[in-house]
Amino acid sequence: MQPDLPDDARDAIDTALYAGRKIDAIKQYREATGGGLKEAKEAVEVYEAELRARHPQHFTKPPARAGCTTAILLTATLATAAALAALA
């Protein structure tokens, strides 16, 4: 994170990250710096990792994990329902 961010911008970014709103944090960073999306995303992700290491108790939810558990469960449920309907 750039050291020249105003305190209010840094506070807004912290608050957004602690609440799990990374997109809002990226928007705040871009507004404060005038930087591009890629730069802001990279800076915020590095900063989020630093915050998680220093203040894990402030985060309301764990970091998002890549995956498709919901889609897999939904597909399995629909397949099971279809199989049961075919047997009836």
N, CA, C and O atoms as a GROMACS GRO file, in nm:
protein
  352
    1MET      N    1   0.086  -0.117   0.000
    1MET     CA    2   0.000   0.000   0.000
    1MET      C    3   0.090   0.123   0.000
    1MET      O    4   0.191   0.127   0.070
    2GLN      N    5   0.053   0.220  -0.077
    2GLN     CA    6   0.134   0.340  -0.084
    2GLN      C    7   0.131   0.414   0.050
    2GLN      O    8   0.025   0.428   0.110
    3PRO      N    9   0.247   0.459   0.096
    3PRO     CA   10   0.252   0.528   0.225
    3PRO      C   11   0.189   0.667   0.223
    3PRO      O   12   0.162   0.723   0.329
    4ASP      N   13   0.166   0.725   0.104
    4ASP     CA   14   0.114   0.861   0.097
    4ASP      C   15  -0.039   0.869   0.092
    4ASP      O   16  -0.094   0.973   0.055
    5LEU      N   17  -0.106   0.761   0.127
    5LEU     CA   18  -0.253   0.766   0.130
    5LEU      C   19  -0.300   0.850   0.249
    5LEU      O   20  -0.243   0.841   0.358
    6PRO      N   21  -0.402   0.931   0.228
    6PRO     CA   22  -0.457   1.006   0.341
    6PRO      C   23  -0.513   0.910   0.446
    6PRO      O   24  -0.558   0.800   0.413
    7ASP      N   25  -0.511   0.952   0.571
    7ASP     CA   26  -0.559   0.865   0.679
    7ASP      C   27  -0.703   0.822   0.658
    7ASP      O   28  -0.736   0.707   0.686
    8ASP      N   29  -0.789   0.912   0.610
    8ASP     CA   30  -0.929   0.874   0.591
    8ASP      C   31  -0.945   0.769   0.482
    8ASP      O   32  -1.031   0.681   0.493
    9ALA      N   33  -0.863   0.775   0.377
    9ALA     CA   34  -0.868   0.674   0.272
    9ALA      C   35  -0.818   0.540   0.326
    9ALA      O   36  -0.878   0.436   0.298
   10ARG      N   37  -0.710   0.542   0.401
   10ARG     CA   38  -0.657   0.419   0.459
   10ARG      C   39  -0.758   0.358   0.556
   10ARG      O   40  -0.775   0.236   0.559
   11ASP      N   41  -0.824   0.441   0.635
   11ASP     CA   42  -0.927   0.391   0.728
   11ASP      C   43  -1.043   0.327   0.652
   11ASP      O   44  -1.094   0.222   0.692
   12ALA      N   45  -1.085   0.390   0.543
   12ALA     CA   46  -1.194   0.335   0.463
   12ALA      C   47  -1.154   0.202   0.401
   12ALA      O   48  -1.235   0.109   0.395
   13ILE      N   49  -1.031   0.191   0.355
   13ILE     CA   50  -0.982   0.066   0.298
   13ILE      C   51  -0.975  -0.042   0.405
   13ILE      O   52  -1.017  -0.155   0.382
   14ASP      N   53  -0.923  -0.007   0.522
   14ASP     CA   54  -0.918  -0.102   0.634
   14ASP      C   55  -1.056  -0.154   0.668
   14ASP      O   56  -1.077  -0.275   0.681
   15THR      N   57  -1.152  -0.062   0.682
   15THR     CA   58  -1.288  -0.100   0.718
   15THR      C   59  -1.349  -0.194   0.615
   15THR      O   60  -1.411  -0.294   0.650
   16ALA      N   61  -1.330  -0.162   0.487
   16ALA     CA   62  -1.383  -0.247   0.381
   16ALA      C   63  -1.319  -0.386   0.385
   16ALA      O   64  -1.388  -0.487   0.372
   17LEU      N   65  -1.188  -0.392   0.402
   17LEU     CA   66  -1.121  -0.521   0.406
   17LEU      C   67  -1.162  -0.602   0.528
   17LEU      O   68  -1.184  -0.723   0.516
   18TYR      N   69  -1.173  -0.538   0.642
   18TYR     CA   70  -1.215  -0.610   0.763
   18TYR      C   71  -1.354  -0.670   0.747
   18TYR      O   72  -1.384  -0.775   0.804
   19ALA      N   73  -1.439  -0.604   0.669
   19ALA     CA   74  -1.576  -0.652   0.647
   19ALA      C   75  -1.586  -0.749   0.530
   19ALA      O   76  -1.695  -0.798   0.499
   20GLY      N   77  -1.473  -0.778   0.464
   20GLY     CA   78  -1.475  -0.871   0.352
   20GLY      C   79  -1.520  -0.810   0.221
   20GLY      O   80  -1.560  -0.882   0.130
   21ARG      N   81  -1.514  -0.677   0.210
   21ARG     CA   82  -1.557  -0.607   0.089
   21ARG      C   83  -1.434  -0.558   0.011
   21ARG      O   84  -1.405  -0.438   0.007
   22LYS      N   85  -1.364  -0.652  -0.050
   22LYS     CA   86  -1.240  -0.619  -0.121
   22LYS      C   87  -1.264  -0.525  -0.239
   22LYS      O   88  -1.183  -0.436  -0.265
   23ILE      N   89  -1.376  -0.544  -0.309
   23ILE     CA   90  -1.404  -0.456  -0.423
   23ILE      C   91  -1.419  -0.312  -0.378
   23ILE      O   92  -1.370  -0.220  -0.443
   24ASP      N   93  -1.487  -0.292  -0.264
   24ASP     CA   94  -1.498  -0.156  -0.211
   24ASP      C   95  -1.362  -0.100  -0.174
   24ASP      O   96  -1.335   0.018  -0.196
   25ALA      N   97  -1.275  -0.184  -0.118
   25ALA     CA   98  -1.141  -0.139  -0.082
   25ALA      C   99  -1.063  -0.098  -0.206
   25ALA      O  100  -0.990   0.002  -0.204
   26ILE      N  101  -1.078  -0.174  -0.313
   26ILE     CA  102  -1.009  -0.141  -0.439
   26ILE      C  103  -1.062  -0.008  -0.493
   26ILE      O  104  -0.984   0.075  -0.541
   27LYS      N  105  -1.193   0.013  -0.486
   27LYS     CA  106  -1.251   0.140  -0.531
   27LYS      C  107  -1.196   0.256  -0.449
   27LYS      O  108  -1.161   0.361  -0.503
   28GLN      N  109  -1.190   0.238  -0.318
   28GLN     CA  110  -1.137   0.342  -0.230
   28GLN      C  111  -0.991   0.374  -0.266
   28GLN      O  112  -0.952   0.490  -0.271
   29TYR      N  113  -0.914   0.271  -0.291
   29TYR     CA  114  -0.773   0.290  -0.327
   29TYR      C  115  -0.762   0.368  -0.458
   29TYR      O  116  -0.681   0.460  -0.469
   30ARG      N  117  -0.843   0.330  -0.556
   30ARG     CA  118  -0.837   0.398  -0.685
   30ARG      C  119  -0.877   0.545  -0.672
   30ARG      O  120  -0.816   0.632  -0.735
   31GLU      N  121  -0.980   0.572  -0.592
   31GLU     CA  122  -1.022   0.711  -0.572
   31GLU      C  123  -0.912   0.792  -0.504
   31GLU      O  124  -0.890   0.908  -0.538
   32ALA      N  125  -0.844   0.732  -0.409
   32ALA     CA  126  -0.741   0.804  -0.333
   32ALA      C  127  -0.614   0.826  -0.414
   32ALA      O  128  -0.545   0.926  -0.396
   33THR      N  129  -0.582   0.731  -0.505
   33THR     CA  130  -0.455   0.740  -0.576
   33THR      C  131  -0.468   0.780  -0.722
   33THR      O  132  -0.373   0.829  -0.782
   34GLY      N  133  -0.587   0.759  -0.779
   34GLY     CA  134  -0.604   0.782  -0.921
   34GLY      C  135  -0.541   0.673  -1.005
   34GLY      O  136  -0.527   0.687  -1.126
   35GLY      N  137  -0.504   0.563  -0.941
   35GLY     CA  138  -0.438   0.452  -1.010
   35GLY      C  139  -0.536   0.367  -1.089
   35GLY      O  140  -0.658   0.383  -1.080
   36GLY      N  141  -0.480   0.277  -1.166
   36GLY     CA  142  -0.558   0.186  -1.248
   36GLY      C  143  -0.609   0.068  -1.168
   36GLY      O  144  -0.570   0.046  -1.053
   37LEU      N  145  -0.697  -0.008  -1.230
   37LEU     CA  146  -0.759  -0.122  -1.164
   37LEU      C  147  -0.658  -0.230  -1.126
   37LEU      O  148  -0.660  -0.280  -1.013
   38LYS      N  149  -0.569  -0.265  -1.217
   38LYS     CA  150  -0.471  -0.370  -1.190
   38LYS      C  151  -0.380  -0.330  -1.073
   38LYS      O  152  -0.357  -0.408  -0.982
   39GLU      N  153  -0.330  -0.209  -1.078
   39GLU     CA  154  -0.242  -0.159  -0.971
   39GLU      C  155  -0.314  -0.160  -0.837
   39GLU      O  156  -0.259  -0.202  -0.735
   40ALA      N  157  -0.440  -0.112  -0.838
   40ALA     CA  158  -0.518  -0.105  -0.714
   40ALA      C  159  -0.545  -0.244  -0.659
   40ALA      O  160  -0.533  -0.267  -0.539
   41LYS      N  161  -0.582  -0.337  -0.746
   41LYS     CA  162  -0.612  -0.474  -0.703
   41LYS      C  163  -0.488  -0.537  -0.639
   41LYS      O  164  -0.496  -0.597  -0.532
   42GLU      N  165  -0.374  -0.523  -0.706
   42GLU     CA  166  -0.251  -0.582  -0.653
   42GLU      C  167  -0.212  -0.519  -0.520
   42GLU      O  168  -0.174  -0.589  -0.426
   43ALA      N  169  -0.221  -0.387  -0.511
   43ALA     CA  170  -0.184  -0.317  -0.388
   43ALA      C  171  -0.275  -0.356  -0.272
   43ALA      O  172  -0.229  -0.380  -0.161
   44VAL      N  173  -0.405  -0.363  -0.299
   44VAL     CA  174  -0.501  -0.397  -0.194
   44VAL      C  175  -0.483  -0.542  -0.150
   44VAL      O  176  -0.495  -0.572  -0.031
   45GLU      N  177  -0.456  -0.633  -0.242
   45GLU     CA  178  -0.435  -0.773  -0.204
   45GLU      C  179  -0.311  -0.790  -0.116
   45GLU      O  180  -0.313  -0.866  -0.020
   46VAL      N  181  -0.204  -0.719  -0.149
   46VAL     CA  182  -0.084  -0.724  -0.065
   46VAL      C  183  -0.114  -0.665   0.072
   46VAL      O  184  -0.075  -0.721   0.175
   47TYR      N  185  -0.183  -0.553   0.073
   47TYR     CA  186  -0.217  -0.487   0.199
   47TYR      C  187  -0.310  -0.575   0.283
   47TYR      O  188  -0.294  -0.582   0.405
   48GLU      N  189  -0.406  -0.641   0.219
   48GLU     CA  190  -0.497  -0.729   0.292
   48GLU      C  191  -0.421  -0.843   0.359
   48GLU      O  192  -0.449  -0.878   0.474
   49ALA      N  193  -0.325  -0.901   0.288
   49ALA     CA  194  -0.244  -1.008   0.347
   49ALA      C  195  -0.167  -0.958   0.469
   49ALA      O  196  -0.157  -1.028   0.569
   50GLU      N  197  -0.114  -0.836   0.459
   50GLU     CA  198  -0.043  -0.778   0.573
   50GLU      C  199  -0.137  -0.756   0.691
   50GLU      O  200  -0.101  -0.785   0.805
   51LEU      N  201  -0.257  -0.703   0.663
   51LEU     CA  202  -0.354  -0.680   0.770
   51LEU      C  203  -0.397  -0.812   0.835
   51LEU      O  204  -0.409  -0.820   0.957
   52ARG      N  205  -0.421  -0.913   0.753
   52ARG     CA  206  -0.462  -1.044   0.808
   52ARG      C  207  -0.353  -1.102   0.898
   52ARG      O  208  -0.383  -1.167   0.999
   53ALA      N  209  -0.228  -1.079   0.862
   53ALA     CA  210  -0.119  -1.130   0.945
   53ALA      C  211  -0.108  -1.052   1.076
   53ALA      O  212  -0.080  -1.110   1.181
   54ARG      N  213  -0.128  -0.920   1.070
   54ARG     CA  214  -0.114  -0.836   1.189
   54ARG      C  215  -0.238  -0.832   1.278
   54ARG      O  216  -0.226  -0.825   1.400
   55HIS      N  217  -0.357  -0.836   1.216
   55HIS     CA  218  -0.482  -0.817   1.292
   55HIS      C  219  -0.589  -0.919   1.250
   55HIS      O  220  -0.696  -0.878   1.205
   56PRO      N  221  -0.564  -1.047   1.262
   56PRO     CA  222  -0.664  -1.145   1.216
   56PRO      C  223  -0.797  -1.135   1.289
   56PRO      O  224  -0.901  -1.172   1.234
   57GLN      N  225  -0.796  -1.086   1.412
   57GLN     CA  226  -0.918  -1.078   1.492
   57GLN      C  227  -1.016  -0.973   1.438
   57GLN      O  228  -1.134  -0.977   1.473
   58HIS      N  229  -0.971  -0.882   1.354
   58HIS     CA  230  -1.058  -0.776   1.301
   58HIS      C  231  -1.143  -0.822   1.182
   58HIS      O  232  -1.240  -0.755   1.146
   59PHE      N  233  -1.107  -0.933   1.123
   59PHE     CA  234  -1.177  -0.976   1.003
   59PHE      C  235  -1.305  -1.051   1.039
   59PHE      O  236  -1.305  -1.138   1.126
   60THR      N  237  -1.415  -1.016   0.970
   60THR     CA  238  -1.544  -1.076   1.001
   60THR      C  239  -1.564  -1.209   0.930
   60THR      O  240  -1.647  -1.289   0.973
   61LYS      N  241  -1.489  -1.234   0.824
   61LYS     CA  242  -1.500  -1.363   0.757
   61LYS      C  243  -1.366  -1.400   0.697
   61LYS      O  244  -1.284  -1.312   0.670
   62PRO      N  245  -1.342  -1.529   0.677
   62PRO     CA  246  -1.214  -1.571   0.620
   62PRO      C  247  -1.203  -1.527   0.474
   62PRO      O  248  -1.303  -1.493   0.412
   63PRO      N  249  -1.083  -1.528   0.420
   63PRO     CA  250  -1.067  -1.489   0.279
   63PRO      C  251  -1.144  -1.585   0.189
   63PRO      O  252  -1.157  -1.704   0.219
   64ALA      N  253  -1.193  -1.533   0.080
   64ALA     CA  254  -1.267  -1.615  -0.015
   64ALA      C  255  -1.174  -1.720  -0.075
   64ALA      O  256  -1.058  -1.693  -0.106
   65ARG      N  257  -1.229  -1.839  -0.091
   65ARG     CA  258  -1.151  -1.946  -0.152
   65ARG      C  259  -1.209  -1.977  -0.289
   65ARG      O  260  -1.330  -1.971  -0.309
   66ALA      N  261  -1.123  -2.009  -0.379
   66ALA     CA  262  -1.168  -2.047  -0.512
   66ALA      C  263  -1.235  -2.184  -0.501
   66ALA      O  264  -1.188  -2.270  -0.427
   67GLY      N  265  -1.341  -2.204  -0.574
   67GLY     CA  266  -1.409  -2.332  -0.570
   67GLY      C  267  -1.551  -2.320  -0.620
   67GLY      O  268  -1.602  -2.211  -0.644
   68CYS      N  269  -1.612  -2.434  -0.634
   68CYS     CA  270  -1.748  -2.434  -0.686
   68CYS      C  271  -1.832  -2.534  -0.607
   68CYS      O  272  -1.910  -2.609  -0.665
   69THR      N  273  -1.817  -2.535  -0.478
   69THR     CA  274  -1.887  -2.630  -0.392
   69THR      C  275  -2.038  -2.620  -0.410
   69THR      O  276  -2.106  -2.723  -0.418
   70THR      N  277  -2.091  -2.500  -0.416
   70THR     CA  278  -2.236  -2.483  -0.431
   70THR      C  279  -2.285  -2.544  -0.560
   70THR      O  280  -2.386  -2.614  -0.562
   71ALA      N  281  -2.214  -2.520  -0.669
   71ALA     CA  282  -2.254  -2.575  -0.799
   71ALA      C  283  -2.248  -2.727  -0.798
   71ALA      O  284  -2.335  -2.793  -0.854
   72ILE      N  285  -2.147  -2.783  -0.736
   72ILE     CA  286  -2.133  -2.929  -0.728
   72ILE      C  287  -2.248  -2.988  -0.647
   72ILE      O  288  -2.309  -3.087  -0.688
   73LEU      N  289  -2.277  -2.928  -0.532
   73LEU     CA  290  -2.386  -2.978  -0.449
   73LEU      C  291  -2.520  -2.967  -0.520
   73LEU      O  292  -2.602  -3.059  -0.513
   74LEU      N  293  -2.544  -2.856  -0.587
   74LEU     CA  294  -2.668  -2.837  -0.660
   74LEU      C  295  -2.681  -2.940  -0.772
   74LEU      O  296  -2.788  -2.999  -0.790
   75THR      N  297  -2.576  -2.963  -0.847
   75THR     CA  298  -2.577  -3.061  -0.955
   75THR      C  299  -2.603  -3.201  -0.900
   75THR      O  300  -2.683  -3.275  -0.957
   76ALA      N  301  -2.537  -3.237  -0.790
   76ALA     CA  302  -2.556  -3.368  -0.730
   76ALA      C  303  -2.700  -3.385  -0.682
   76ALA      O  304  -2.759  -3.492  -0.700
   77THR      N  305  -2.757  -3.281  -0.623
   77THR     CA  306  -2.894  -3.287  -0.574
   77THR      C  307  -2.992  -3.304  -0.690
   77THR      O  308  -3.085  -3.384  -0.682
   78LEU      N  309  -2.972  -3.228  -0.798
   78LEU     CA  310  -3.060  -3.239  -0.913
   78LEU      C  311  -3.046  -3.374  -0.980
   78LEU      O  312  -3.146  -3.432  -1.023
   79ALA      N  313  -2.927  -3.427  -0.988
   79ALA     CA  314  -2.906  -3.559  -1.049
   79ALA      C  315  -2.974  -3.667  -0.966
   79ALA      O  316  -3.034  -3.759  -1.020
   80THR      N  317  -2.963  -3.656  -0.836
   80THR     CA  318  -3.028  -3.752  -0.747
   80THR      C  319  -3.179  -3.745  -0.761
   80THR      O  320  -3.246  -3.848  -0.768
   81ALA      N  321  -3.231  -3.624  -0.765
   81ALA     CA  322  -3.376  -3.605  -0.780
   81ALA      C  323  -3.423  -3.663  -0.914
   81ALA      O  324  -3.528  -3.728  -0.920
   82ALA      N  325  -3.349  -3.641  -1.020
   82ALA     CA  326  -3.385  -3.692  -1.151
   82ALA      C  327  -3.382  -3.846  -1.152
   82ALA      O  328  -3.470  -3.910  -1.210
   83ALA      N  329  -3.281  -3.904  -1.088
   83ALA     CA  330  -3.270  -4.049  -1.082
   83ALA      C  331  -3.386  -4.109  -1.003
   83ALA      O  332  -3.442  -4.211  -1.043
   84LEU      N  333  -3.423  -4.046  -0.893
   84LEU     CA  334  -3.536  -4.095  -0.813
   84LEU      C  335  -3.667  -4.081  -0.889
   84LEU      O  336  -3.753  -4.168  -0.879
   85ALA      N  337  -3.683  -3.974  -0.965
   85ALA     CA  338  -3.804  -3.953  -1.043
   85ALA      C  339  -3.814  -4.057  -1.154
   85ALA      O  340  -3.924  -4.101  -1.187
   86ALA      N  341  -3.703  -4.097  -1.213
   86ALA     CA  342  -3.702  -4.196  -1.320
   86ALA      C  343  -3.738  -4.334  -1.266
   86ALA      O  344  -3.797  -4.414  -1.338
   87LEU      N  345  -3.704  -4.361  -1.140
   87LEU     CA  346  -3.735  -4.490  -1.080
   87LEU      C  347  -3.882  -4.502  -1.042
   87LEU      O  348  -3.936  -4.612  -1.032
   88ALA      N  349  -3.945  -4.388  -1.020
   88ALA     CA  350  -4.085  -4.390  -0.974
   88ALA      C  351  -4.184  -4.415  -1.084
   88ALA      O  352  -4.304  -4.419  -1.059
   0.00000   0.00000   0.00000
